């Protein structure tokens, strides 16, 4: 059974940093595009960043230059390094794995990031 387990969320002051992790099990990691989404209160879930199995990455404009997504194939883990956090980054962050060919997708349970002074 595929599982995505996120960790690393928490409370941080504006300008601070957090690193989210998402460990995947029971998937062929290289067959999946790994992504991070977020959902703020009262808003729709949005794609934050994704990383293909090569070096290709993509980011929503609001996080470019501040967030970095990376993946470790040996650990089947995807990370989201978040620097320069802003209050508007406050949200529940979800890990997503989407199969390249079938488009089947899996979600983690979410981890909460709160940016506040």
C-alpha positions as CSV (number, residue, x, y, z in Angstrom):
1,X,0.0,0.0,0.0
2,X,1.4,3.3,-1.1
3,X,2.1,5.7,1.7
4,X,3.4,9.3,1.8
5,X,4.4,10.5,5.2
6,X,5.1,14.2,5.6
7,X,7.0,15.8,8.5
8,X,8.7,19.1,9.3
9,X,5.8,21.5,9.7
10,X,5.5,23.9,12.6
11,X,5.3,27.5,13.8
12,X,8.0,29.9,12.5
13,X,8.4,33.6,12.6
14,X,8.3,35.7,9.4
15,X,11.7,35.4,7.6
16,X,12.4,32.1,9.1
17,X,13.0,28.7,7.5
18,X,11.5,25.2,7.6
19,X,12.3,22.0,5.7
20,X,9.4,19.7,4.9
21,X,10.1,16.0,4.2
22,X,7.9,13.4,2.5
23,X,8.9,9.8,2.7
24,X,7.3,7.4,0.1
25,X,6.8,3.7,0.5
26,X,5.7,1.0,-1.9
27,X,6.3,3.0,-5.1
28,X,8.9,2.9,-7.8
29,X,10.1,6.4,-7.0
30,X,11.6,7.2,-10.4
31,X,8.1,6.5,-12.0
32,X,6.6,9.4,-10.1
33,X,6.6,13.2,-10.3
34,X,6.8,14.4,-6.7
35,X,5.1,17.6,-5.7
36,X,4.1,19.8,-2.8
37,X,0.7,21.5,-2.6
38,X,-0.7,23.7,0.0
39,X,-4.1,24.8,1.2
40,X,-4.7,27.9,3.2
41,X,-7.9,28.4,5.3
42,X,-10.7,29.3,3.0
43,X,-8.7,28.8,-0.2
44,X,-8.3,26.1,-2.8
45,X,-5.4,23.7,-2.8
46,X,-2.6,25.0,-5.0
47,X,0.5,23.5,-6.5
48,X,3.7,24.9,-4.8
49,X,6.4,23.0,-6.6
50,X,7.1,19.7,-8.3
51,X,10.2,17.7,-9.2
52,X,10.6,15.2,-12.0
53,X,12.9,12.2,-11.6
54,X,15.6,14.1,-13.5
55,X,16.6,17.6,-12.5
56,X,13.5,19.3,-13.7
57,X,11.7,21.4,-11.1
58,X,9.0,24.0,-11.3
59,X,7.6,26.5,-8.8
60,X,4.6,28.7,-8.4
61,X,5.6,32.3,-8.8
62,X,4.9,33.3,-5.2
63,X,7.7,31.0,-3.9
64,X,10.3,31.3,-6.6
65,X,13.7,32.2,-5.1
66,X,12.5,31.2,-1.6
67,X,11.6,27.6,-1.8
68,X,13.6,24.7,-3.1
69,X,12.3,21.2,-3.9
70,X,14.6,18.3,-4.1
71,X,14.3,14.5,-4.1
72,X,16.5,11.7,-2.8
73,X,15.9,8.5,-4.8
74,X,17.8,6.3,-2.3
75,X,15.6,7.4,0.5
76,X,12.4,7.8,-1.6
77,X,12.0,11.2,-0.1
78,X,11.1,14.6,-1.4
79,X,12.0,17.8,0.5
80,X,10.8,21.3,0.4
81,X,13.2,23.8,1.8
82,X,11.4,27.0,2.6
83,X,13.3,30.2,3.3
84,X,12.2,33.7,3.8
85,X,8.8,32.5,5.0
86,X,5.9,35.0,4.9
87,X,2.6,34.9,6.8
88,X,0.9,34.2,3.4
89,X,2.8,30.9,3.3
90,X,0.7,29.7,6.2
91,X,-1.2,26.6,5.1
92,X,-1.4,22.8,5.3
93,X,1.2,21.4,3.0
94,X,0.5,18.1,1.2
95,X,2.9,15.8,-0.6
96,X,1.8,14.4,-3.9
97,X,3.1,11.6,-6.1
98,X,1.8,11.4,-9.6
99,X,2.7,8.5,-12.0
100,X,4.2,9.7,-15.2
101,X,2.1,7.5,-17.5
102,X,-1.0,6.5,-15.7
103,X,-1.5,9.8,-13.9
104,X,-2.5,7.8,-10.8
105,X,-1.8,10.0,-7.8
106,X,-1.3,9.6,-4.1
107,X,-1.5,12.2,-1.3
108,X,0.1,12.5,2.1
109,X,-1.9,13.4,5.2
110,X,-0.6,17.0,5.3
111,X,1.6,19.0,7.6
112,X,0.8,22.4,9.0
113,X,3.0,25.4,8.5
114,X,2.2,28.6,10.4
115,X,4.2,31.8,9.8
116,X,3.4,34.3,12.5
117,X,5.2,36.6,14.9
